Amino acid sequence: MRKVPRTRRGRETLVTIMEAALQEFGEKGFHEGSISEISRRANLAPGGIYNYFDSKDEIFRALVTDINVQFRDQIAAQVRTAADEMTAEKRVLETGINFVRQHKGIYRIVTEAEFIYPEGHRALYEALVERVGNRLRDGALSGEIRPDVGEIHAWAIIGINVMLALRYGVWAADEAPDRVSAVVNDMLKHGLNSRTT
Amino acid sequence: MRKVPRTRRGRETLVTIMEAALQEFGEKGFHEGSISEISRRANLAPGGIYNYFDSKDEIFRALVTDINVQFRDQIAAQVRTAADEMTAEKRVLETGINFVRQHKGIYRIVTEAEFIYPEGHRALYEALVERVGNRLRDGALSGEIRPDVGEIHAWAIIGINVMLALRYGVWAADEAPDRVSAVVNDMLKHGLNSRTT
């Protein structure tokens, strides 16, 4: 279990360790990443990291939890001021693509977590889907969104966001995030059927 | 590089090796999986596997390529007889969830390929997206689907299928695949907006 530092200095060191771990695992992955390299990146004396974490596994798990919180906060700021629920979804996708472009290592860590820390990986997705589901239900209550929305729709939206963050965030930046999110949002609002049919 | 066997017996052994590799990597993942265990599962004499593959890495890569071909063939059979393009998409998702339920190891291998064999992983997704894109364009030409469909829509559909296969195929079988695909298909056709707005 992550040890909670009692001093301000300790808490600052913990932040430094998490940043170093993000770089290390984000670049090399969990298997190639090492505690000694994380210590070096964080400028710690040998063994100092063990005042904070017992193992590489534990650092990785703390990182997945941190990413969950960090990403949630970034999204919350965007969602709060959206005029309606579908505009909120548009902003979430755009924020997600930009977030991944800025922190490519994060995408790798989250995907690898499926094998290294399956409960954390699943918790992250379930937290995302719960928030999307709540927004969809709010939209249904206000009459914006069809009344039969549910969990399957929420998972579908998460799937779109994860894949488009990979394609347009990690693999290639050949489309502007706001165009990607506009195209997807229009599809989500109106569907793919031709309007004449 | 995978060696191509010249005899029928050799080709049969290769099939047996691929099945053993699918079990081994599907259960244990790439890092924990071993060549000696694949040999044992395939009932080969020690060292016999090296008549076919030079390394664990090479077996894994051949497996990703095989999965690509196998899944493509399963889908093709479903798509060929669909009345229209959106019905084809519905069947693809349903087939995908069932496929993953029957072969849970495959999902793991494909996801892990992102790190072990990134080119193969990306080729697999690009092949999927090309086929979805072609179907969408055919639908646009016939007037079924809106004329502005493009690559972003195709990636969005792949994202939905991958996530829902994870959620309703690997994690829990708490919804029937044909219900999941029906809900998604209706969303893809008509969108989430309330019809009265």
Interface residues (C-beta under 8 A of the other chain):
Chain A: G29 H31 M86 R108 T111 E112 E114 F115 R122 L136 G139 A140 G143 E144 I145 R146 P147 V149 G150 I152 H153 W155 A156 I158 G159 I160 N161 V162 M163 L164 R167 Y168 W171 E175 V180 V183 V184 M187 L188 K189 H190 G191 L192 N193 S194 R195 T196 T197
Chain B: G29 H31 M86 R108 T111 E112 E114 F115 R122 Y125 L136 G139 A140 G143 E144 I145 R146 P147 V149 G150 I152 H153 W155 A156 I158 G159 I160 N161 V162 M163 L164 R167 W171 E175 V180 V183 V184 M187 L188 K189 H190 G191 L192 N193 S194 R195 T196 T197
